[in-house]
Amino acid sequence: MAERYIEIMDTTLRDGEQTSGVSFSPSEKLTIAQLLLTELKVDRIEIASARVSDGEFEAVKAITGWAASNHLLDKVEVLTFVDGETSVEWMLKAGAKVMNLLTKGSLNHLTHQLKKTPEQHFSEVAAVIALAKAKGLECNVYLEDWSNGMRHSKEYVFAYLDFLSKQPVKRIMLPDTLGILIPSEVFEFITEIKQRYPNIHFDFHAHNDYDLGTANVLEGIKAGASGIHLTVNGMGERAGNAPLASAVAVLNDFMPEVKTSVVEESLYRVSKLVETFSGFRVPDNKPVVGENVFTQTAGIHADGDKKNKLYFSDLMPERFGRQRKYALGKTSGKANIENNLAQLGIQLSEPDLKKVTQRIIELGDRKEVVTQADLPYIISDILDSNTITEKVRIIDYVLTHSKHLKPSVSLQISINGEQFEEHSQGDGQYDAFMNALKKVYKKQKQELPVLTDYAVRIPPGGKSDALCETVITWAHNGREFKTRGLDSDQTVSAIKATQKMLNLL
């Protein structure tokens, strides 16, 4: 069977931005657009809706300007409306060349929202398409609510497709606008359409309201769709759109007869950037791009991987520029810990390994998050080993905070056995602590690393005494590293993370 090419249209910047609470700035839109087309190498991007705002207009102008200078303008698309000359003129002013015309794909929408007859709608659509062509624009057409149209007003859908088949449009786009279809319906509906219009390019646009977006994409391609619409991290209204990373992985692994242009190794990097810009946090268990999806937790899994890669699948982390990890906690077995120790270059005797395993299980029972970076400290603490020595120890401190006075800290610290005391103030308790610490290290003629990021996590639904994890990113001598602290007090957890940093130095 000849290989079939599938177009990937990413709509993160248009449909994805309709995620509640998300709004990209023009510069963020430009950066994401550049990465999608040049690093991830999707075929097309839908970047905005016409007429929305001045900010949207400026973002589109910036993207089209960059795309034109890089011969990519035909890959940049804008959602437009059946509004006479208005959207077309907006497109021309913004420098865009490809319009995705939003029209009605169900009789219910047409009758109750537009209150028009099919003949009136078709006539108005034809006028906009003709104007776009006369102005040098390329036109694709969305059939909004197409899924309900196929369920409840199929005669209307086919009458409309008969009409569109005679219009100068490049693609007809079939959206499951409300995410209501199950995979068998997607296959049935698109198969029926492709049999009737075998030479027309149809895109399928899935939403994820029943968590079936990826499955529906797979069935849409099987049925003959020539393109699919996806978003980074599955962003979008309500439950979002079909997620780009999952859909690409599924097509690559389960449909060898089709081919896409997407670079798998870039999926994770782009996901993290979009997560940062959007503030829309990716769940840790999100397939392909979630933080924990390549982490084995159960000890029996780590043991099986060690013996013959028994828990490996085709979904290998290296495909996406990632690494397999072995979690440390109450379900850890010796194999988990041995895998982590091997990555650190540490070997332990069998009795010592048992002691470390037991300690990690105890920590897990106390809800503490144990990381690979914590292992040397655990080993040193349990085995009283000289391999890794705790040269810096924060002996004591007093933290004060009052309504009308600056927070202050009195600090007692031991460095290589020598004790120091300092007092300082700051804008907060941790800032005061760091100021006191800087005084100590200044006397030692040492410069501390620069704090570049400070993240605090508390378990969802945690009570006031819940454990608080503080992760601090430090920059030192041209490299970055992270340390973690865990305590029920946020400032204390930050101090614990800082002590780890001091010893890593």
C-alpha positions as CSV (number, residue, x, y, z in Angstrom):
1,M,0.0,0.0,0.0
2,A,1.3,3.4,-0.9
3,E,2.2,5.7,2.0
4,R,-0.4,8.3,2.6
5,Y,0.7,11.8,3.8
6,I,-1.4,13.4,6.6
7,E,-1.4,17.1,7.1
8,I,-1.1,18.3,10.7
9,M,-2.7,21.6,11.4
10,D,-1.9,23.0,14.8
11,T,-4.6,25.4,16.2
12,T,-3.0,26.1,19.6
13,L,-2.8,29.8,18.9
14,R,-6.5,30.0,17.9
15,D,-8.6,27.2,19.4
16,G,-6.1,26.4,22.1
17,E,-6.1,30.0,23.2
18,Q,-9.8,29.6,23.9
19,T,-8.8,27.7,27.0
20,S,-10.4,29.5,30.0
21,G,-7.9,32.0,31.5
22,V,-5.4,31.8,28.7
23,S,-4.3,34.8,26.6
24,F,-1.0,34.8,24.7
25,S,0.8,38.1,24.1
26,P,1.8,39.0,20.5
27,S,5.5,38.1,21.2
28,E,4.5,34.8,22.8
29,K,2.3,34.0,19.8
30,L,5.2,34.8,17.4
31,T,7.6,32.6,19.4
32,I,5.2,29.6,19.5
33,A,4.4,30.0,15.7
34,Q,8.1,30.0,14.9
35,L,8.7,26.8,16.9
36,L,5.6,25.0,15.5
37,L,6.7,25.6,11.9
38,T,10.5,25.4,12.1
39,E,11.2,23.0,15.0
40,L,8.1,20.9,15.3
41,K,7.5,21.1,11.6
42,V,3.7,20.9,11.5
43,D,2.2,21.6,8.1
44,R,0.0,24.5,9.0
45,I,-0.9,26.7,12.0
46,E,-4.2,28.5,12.7
47,I,-3.1,31.6,14.6
48,A,-6.2,33.7,15.4
49,S,-9.7,34.8,14.8
50,A,-10.3,37.8,12.6
51,R,-11.8,41.0,14.1
52,V,-11.2,39.9,17.7
53,S,-9.0,42.7,19.1
54,D,-6.2,45.1,18.3
55,G,-3.8,42.8,20.1
56,E,-4.8,39.9,18.0
57,F,-4.3,42.0,14.9
58,E,-0.8,43.0,15.9
59,A,0.0,39.3,16.7
60,V,-1.2,38.2,13.3
61,K,0.8,41.0,11.6
62,A,4.0,39.9,13.4
63,I,3.5,36.3,12.5
64,T,2.6,36.9,8.8
65,G,5.6,39.3,8.5
66,W,8.0,36.7,9.8
67,A,6.3,33.9,7.8
68,A,6.4,35.9,4.5
69,S,10.2,36.6,4.9
70,N,10.7,32.8,5.5
71,H,8.5,31.6,2.6
72,L,6.0,30.1,5.1
73,L,3.0,32.4,4.6
74,D,0.9,29.7,2.9
75,K,1.1,27.7,6.2
76,V,-0.4,30.4,8.3
77,E,-4.2,30.4,8.6
78,V,-6.8,32.7,10.3
79,L,-10.4,31.9,11.3
80,T,-12.8,34.2,9.5
81,F,-16.6,34.7,9.3
82,V,-19.4,35.0,6.8
83,D,-19.6,38.8,7.2
84,G,-19.4,40.2,3.7
85,E,-16.2,42.1,3.1
86,T,-15.2,42.6,6.8
87,S,-13.1,39.5,7.5
88,V,-11.5,39.6,4.0
89,E,-10.4,43.2,4.5
90,W,-9.1,42.4,8.0
91,M,-7.1,39.5,6.5
92,L,-5.6,41.8,3.8
93,K,-4.6,44.4,6.4
94,A,-3.0,41.8,8.6
95,G,-1.0,40.3,5.7
96,A,-2.6,36.8,5.9
97,K,-3.3,34.7,2.8
98,V,-5.2,31.7,4.0
99,M,-8.7,32.0,5.6
100,N,-10.6,29.3,7.4
101,L,-14.2,30.4,6.8
102,L,-16.5,29.4,9.7
103,T,-19.9,28.3,8.4
104,K,-22.8,26.2,9.6
105,G,-22.5,22.4,9.4
106,S,-25.8,21.6,11.0
107,L,-29.4,22.6,10.3
108,N,-29.9,23.2,14.0
109,H,-27.2,25.9,14.1
110,L,-28.3,27.4,10.9
111,T,-32.0,27.6,11.9
112,H,-31.6,28.8,15.5
113,Q,-28.4,30.8,15.5
114,L,-28.5,32.4,12.1
115,K,-32.2,32.1,11.5
116,K,-31.6,31.6,7.8
117,T,-32.5,29.1,5.1
118,P,-29.8,26.9,3.6
119,E,-30.2,28.8,0.3
120,Q,-29.5,32.1,2.0
121,H,-26.5,30.7,3.8
122,F,-25.0,29.1,0.7
123,S,-25.5,32.3,-1.2
124,E,-23.7,34.4,1.5
125,V,-20.9,31.8,1.7
126,A,-20.4,31.8,-2.0
127,A,-20.1,35.6,-2.0
128,V,-17.3,35.6,0.6
129,I,-15.5,32.8,-1.2
130,A,-15.7,34.7,-4.5
131,L,-14.4,37.9,-2.8
132,A,-11.5,36.1,-1.1
133,K,-10.5,34.5,-4.4
134,A,-10.7,37.9,-6.2
135,K,-8.4,39.4,-3.5
136,G,-5.9,36.6,-3.8
137,L,-6.8,34.7,-0.7
138,E,-6.9,30.9,-0.3
139,C,-10.0,29.6,1.3
140,N,-10.8,26.6,3.5
141,V,-14.3,26.1,5.0
142,Y,-15.3,24.9,8.4
143,L,-18.6,23.2,8.9
144,E,-19.3,24.2,12.5
145,D,-21.3,21.5,14.5
146,W,-20.8,19.1,11.6
147,S,-21.0,16.1,14.0
148,N,-24.5,17.0,15.1
149,G,-25.3,17.7,11.5
150,M,-24.4,14.2,10.5
151,R,-26.4,12.8,13.4
152,H,-29.6,14.8,13.0
153,S,-29.6,16.6,9.6
154,K,-27.5,14.6,7.2
155,E,-29.5,15.7,4.2
156,Y,-28.5,19.3,4.9
157,V,-24.8,18.4,5.3
158,F,-24.7,16.6,2.0
159,A,-26.6,19.4,0.3
160,Y,-24.0,21.8,1.6
161,L,-21.1,19.6,0.6
162,D,-22.6,19.3,-2.9
163,F,-22.6,23.1,-3.0
164,L,-19.1,23.4,-1.6
165,S,-17.7,20.8,-4.0
166,K,-18.3,23.3,-6.8
167,Q,-16.7,26.2,-5.0
168,P,-13.0,27.3,-5.3
169,V,-12.0,26.0,-1.8
170,K,-8.9,24.1,-1.0
171,R,-10.0,22.1,2.1
172,I,-13.3,21.3,3.8
173,M,-12.9,21.0,7.6
174,L,-15.2,18.7,9.6
175,P,-15.2,19.7,13.3
176,D,-16.7,17.6,16.1
177,T,-17.4,21.0,17.7
178,L,-18.8,19.7,21.0
179,G,-16.7,16.6,21.2
180,I,-19.8,14.3,21.1
181,L,-18.7,11.6,18.7
182,I,-17.5,8.1,19.5
183,P,-14.8,6.5,17.3
184,S,-17.3,4.3,15.4
185,E,-19.3,7.3,14.4
186,V,-16.3,9.2,13.2
187,F,-15.3,6.3,11.0
188,E,-18.8,5.9,9.7
189,F,-19.4,9.6,8.9
190,I,-16.1,10.3,7.3
191,T,-16.2,7.1,5.3
192,E,-19.6,8.0,3.9
193,I,-18.4,11.5,2.9
194,K,-15.1,10.3,1.3
195,Q,-17.1,7.7,-0.7
196,R,-19.3,10.5,-2.1
197,Y,-16.5,13.0,-2.6
198,P,-13.3,11.0,-3.1
199,N,-11.2,13.8,-4.6
200,I,-11.9,16.5,-1.9
201,H,-9.4,17.2,0.9
202,F,-11.2,16.8,4.2
203,D,-9.7,17.8,7.6
204,F,-11.0,16.4,10.8
205,H,-11.1,18.5,13.9
206,A,-11.7,16.6,17.2
207,H,-12.6,17.9,20.7
208,N,-11.9,15.9,23.8
209,D,-15.1,16.2,25.9
210,Y,-15.4,12.4,26.4
211,D,-11.6,11.9,26.4
212,L,-11.9,10.4,23.0
213,G,-10.1,13.0,21.0
214,T,-7.0,10.9,20.1
215,A,-9.1,7.8,19.4
216,N,-11.4,9.8,17.1
217,V,-8.4,11.2,15.2
218,L,-7.2,7.7,14.6
219,E,-10.6,6.6,13.2
220,G,-10.8,9.8,11.1
221,I,-7.5,9.0,9.4
222,K,-8.6,5.4,8.9
223,A,-11.8,6.6,7.2
224,G,-9.8,8.7,4.8
225,A,-9.4,12.2,6.3
226,S,-6.4,14.0,4.7
227,G,-5.6,16.3,7.6
228,I,-6.2,16.6,11.4
229,H,-6.4,19.6,13.7
230,L,-4.5,19.3,17.0
231,T,-3.3,21.5,19.9
232,V,-0.2,21.5,22.1
233,N,-1.0,19.9,25.5
234,G,-4.6,19.4,24.3
235,M,-5.5,23.0,25.0
236,G,-8.9,24.3,24.0
237,E,-12.4,25.1,25.2
238,R,-14.0,22.9,27.8
239,A,-12.1,19.6,27.9
240,G,-9.8,20.8,25.0
241,N,-8.9,19.6,21.6
242,A,-7.2,16.4,20.5
243,P,-3.6,16.6,21.9
244,L,-0.8,16.9,19.4
245,A,1.7,14.7,21.1
246,S,-0.7,11.8,21.7
247,A,-2.1,11.9,18.2
248,V,1.3,11.9,16.5
249,A,2.6,9.1,18.6
250,V,-0.6,7.0,17.9
251,L,-0.4,7.6,14.2
252,N,3.4,6.7,14.1
253,D,2.9,3.5,16.1
254,F,-0.4,2.2,14.8
255,M,-0.8,3.5,11.3
256,P,2.5,2.7,9.5
257,E,0.8,3.3,6.1
258,V,0.5,7.1,6.9
259,K,3.2,9.7,7.3
260,T,3.4,13.1,9.0
261,S,6.0,15.8,9.1
262,V,6.1,16.3,12.9
263,V,9.4,15.9,14.7
264,E,8.7,13.7,17.7
265,E,11.9,14.8,19.5
266,S,10.6,18.4,19.7
267,L,7.1,17.6,21.2
268,Y,8.2,17.8,24.8
269,R,10.3,21.0,24.4
270,V,7.4,22.8,22.7
271,S,4.9,21.4,25.3
272,K,7.0,22.9,28.1
273,L,7.3,26.3,26.4
274,V,3.5,26.5,25.7
275,E,2.9,25.4,29.3
276,T,5.1,28.3,30.5
277,F,3.5,30.9,28.2
278,S,-0.1,29.8,28.9
279,G,0.1,29.1,32.6
280,F,-2.0,26.0,31.7
281,R,-0.3,23.3,33.7
282,V,0.2,19.9,32.0
283,P,-0.9,17.1,34.3
284,D,2.0,14.9,35.5
285,N,0.3,11.9,33.9
286,K,-0.5,13.5,30.5
287,P,0.6,11.0,27.9
288,V,3.9,11.6,26.2
289,V,4.6,15.1,27.7
290,G,3.6,14.6,31.4
291,E,6.4,14.7,33.9
292,N,5.7,11.2,35.3
293,V,4.7,9.2,32.2
294,F,8.2,7.7,31.8
295,T,8.7,7.0,35.5
296,Q,8.4,3.5,36.8
297,T,7.2,3.5,40.4
298,A,6.6,-0.2,41.4
299,G,9.7,-2.1,42.3
300,I,8.6,-5.1,40.3
301,H,8.6,-3.0,37.2
302,A,12.1,-1.8,37.8
303,D,13.2,-5.4,38.4
304,G,11.6,-6.5,35.1
305,D,13.3,-3.7,33.2
306,K,16.6,-4.6,34.7
307,K,16.3,-8.2,33.8
308,N,15.0,-8.0,30.2
309,K,13.2,-4.7,29.6
310,L,10.0,-6.4,30.5
311,Y,8.0,-3.2,31.0
312,F,9.2,-1.4,27.9
313,S,6.9,-0.6,25.0
314,D,7.2,1.2,21.7
315,L,6.5,4.4,23.5
316,M,10.1,4.9,24.4
317,P,11.1,8.2,26.1
318,E,14.1,8.7,23.9
319,R,11.8,9.3,20.9
320,F,10.6,12.5,22.6
321,G,14.0,13.6,23.9
322,R,13.3,12.2,27.4
323,Q,14.7,9.6,29.8
324,R,13.2,6.8,31.8
325,K,13.1,7.3,35.5
326,Y,12.6,5.1,38.5
327,A,10.6,6.7,41.3
328,L,11.7,6.4,44.9
329,G,9.0,6.0,47.6
330,K,7.1,3.4,49.6
331,T,6.6,1.1,46.6
332,S,10.3,1.1,45.7
333,G,12.1,-2.1,45.5
334,K,15.9,-2.7,45.4
335,A,15.8,-2.5,41.6
336,N,14.4,1.0,41.6
337,I,17.1,2.2,43.9
338,E,19.9,0.3,42.1
339,N,18.8,2.0,38.8
340,N,19.0,5.4,40.4
341,L,22.3,4.7,42.1
342,A,23.8,3.4,38.8
343,Q,22.9,6.8,37.2
344,L,24.8,8.5,40.0
345,G,27.8,6.1,39.7
346,I,27.3,4.7,43.2
347,Q,27.5,1.0,44.2
348,L,26.4,-0.4,47.5
349,S,26.8,-3.8,49.1
350,E,23.7,-5.9,49.5
351,P,23.3,-5.2,53.3
352,D,23.7,-1.4,52.7
353,L,21.3,-1.5,49.8
354,K,18.6,-3.1,52.1
355,K,19.1,-0.3,54.7
356,V,18.7,2.4,52.1
357,T,15.6,0.7,50.6
358,Q,14.0,0.5,54.0
359,R,14.7,4.2,54.7
360,I,13.2,5.2,51.4
361,I,10.1,3.2,52.1
362,E,9.8,4.9,55.5
363,L,10.1,8.3,53.9
364,G,7.4,7.4,51.4
365,D,5.1,6.4,54.2
366,R,5.5,9.9,55.6
367,K,4.4,11.4,52.2
368,E,7.9,12.7,51.5
369,V,9.0,12.9,47.9
370,V,12.3,11.2,47.5
371,T,14.4,12.1,44.4
372,Q,17.6,10.8,42.9
373,A,19.3,14.0,44.2
374,D,18.3,13.0,47.7
375,L,20.0,9.6,47.5
376,P,23.5,10.7,48.5
377,Y,22.1,12.4,51.6
378,I,20.1,9.3,52.6
379,I,23.1,7.1,52.0
380,S,25.4,9.4,54.1
381,D,22.8,9.7,56.9
382,I,22.2,5.9,57.1
383,L,25.6,4.5,56.5
384,D,27.7,7.2,58.2
385,S,29.7,7.1,55.0
386,N,32.7,9.3,54.2
387,T,31.9,9.0,50.5
388,I,29.6,12.0,50.6
389,T,30.2,14.3,53.5
390,E,27.8,17.0,54.8
391,K,30.3,19.8,55.1
392,V,27.7,22.6,55.6
393,R,25.1,22.3,58.3
394,I,22.5,24.8,59.4
395,I,22.6,24.4,63.1
396,D,19.9,26.8,64.2
397,Y,17.9,29.9,63.2
398,V,15.3,32.2,64.5
399,L,12.8,33.6,62.0
400,T,10.7,36.7,63.0
401,H,7.9,38.4,61.3
402,S,5.7,41.2,62.4
403,K,3.1,43.5,60.8
404,H,5.1,46.8,60.8
405,L,8.7,45.6,60.9
406,K,10.9,44.0,58.3
407,P,11.3,40.2,58.7
408,S,14.6,39.2,60.3
409,V,16.7,36.1,60.8
410,S,19.4,35.1,63.2
411,L,21.4,32.2,61.7
412,Q,23.9,29.8,63.1
413,I,25.7,27.7,60.6
414,S,28.7,25.2,60.5
415,I,31.1,25.1,57.5
416,N,33.7,22.5,57.6
417,G,33.4,22.3,61.4
418,E,33.7,26.0,61.9
419,Q,30.6,27.8,63.3
420,F,29.3,31.2,62.2
421,E,26.5,33.5,63.4
422,E,24.8,36.3,61.5
423,H,21.7,38.4,61.7
424,S,20.0,40.1,58.8
425,Q,16.7,41.5,57.6
426,G,14.9,41.1,54.2
427,D,11.7,41.5,52.3
428,G,10.5,38.2,53.6
429,Q,11.7,35.5,56.0
430,Y,13.6,33.5,53.3
431,D,15.1,36.7,51.8
432,A,16.3,37.6,55.3
433,F,17.8,34.1,55.7
434,M,19.6,34.4,52.3
435,N,20.9,37.9,53.3
436,A,22.4,36.4,56.5
437,L,23.9,33.5,54.6
438,K,25.5,35.9,52.1
439,K,27.2,37.7,55.0
440,V,28.7,34.4,56.2
441,Y,30.0,33.4,52.7
442,K,31.3,36.9,52.1
443,K,33.6,36.4,55.1
444,Q,34.7,33.2,53.5
445,K,35.3,35.1,50.2
446,Q,32.9,32.8,48.4
447,E,30.0,33.8,46.1
448,L,26.7,32.0,46.4
449,P,24.9,30.7,43.3
450,V,22.1,32.9,41.9
451,L,18.5,31.9,42.6
452,T,16.8,31.8,39.2
453,D,13.5,30.0,40.0
454,Y,11.6,29.2,43.1
455,A,8.6,26.8,42.9
456,V,6.4,25.6,45.8
457,R,4.0,22.7,45.6
458,I,1.4,21.6,48.1
459,P,-0.6,18.4,47.5
460,P,-4.2,19.2,46.2
461,G,-6.6,19.2,49.1
462,G,-3.8,19.4,51.6
463,K,-4.6,20.6,55.1
464,S,-2.7,23.4,56.9
465,D,-0.1,20.8,58.1
466,A,0.4,19.3,54.7
467,L,3.9,18.8,53.5
468,C,5.2,21.6,51.3
469,E,7.8,20.9,48.6
470,T,10.1,23.8,47.5
471,V,12.2,23.4,44.4
472,I,14.8,26.0,43.8
473,T,16.8,26.4,40.6
474,W,20.3,27.9,41.0
475,A,22.8,29.2,38.4
476,H,26.5,28.8,39.1
477,N,29.6,28.9,36.9
478,G,27.6,28.6,33.7
479,R,25.3,25.7,34.7
480,E,22.0,25.3,36.4
481,F,20.9,22.8,39.0
482,K,17.9,22.2,41.3
483,T,17.6,21.4,44.9
484,R,14.5,20.4,46.9
485,G,13.3,20.8,50.4
486,L,10.3,19.2,52.1
487,D,8.6,20.4,55.3
488,S,5.2,21.4,56.6
489,D,6.6,25.0,56.8
490,Q,7.3,26.7,53.5
491,T,10.2,28.7,54.7
492,V,11.8,25.7,56.4
493,S,11.5,23.6,53.2
494,A,13.3,26.4,51.3
495,I,16.0,26.5,53.9
496,K,16.4,22.7,53.6
497,A,16.7,23.1,49.8
498,T,19.3,25.8,50.3
499,Q,21.4,23.6,52.6
500,K,21.5,20.9,49.9
501,M,22.7,23.6,47.5
502,L,25.5,24.6,49.9
503,N,26.7,21.0,50.1
504,L,26.5,20.5,46.4
505,L,29.0,23.4,46.0
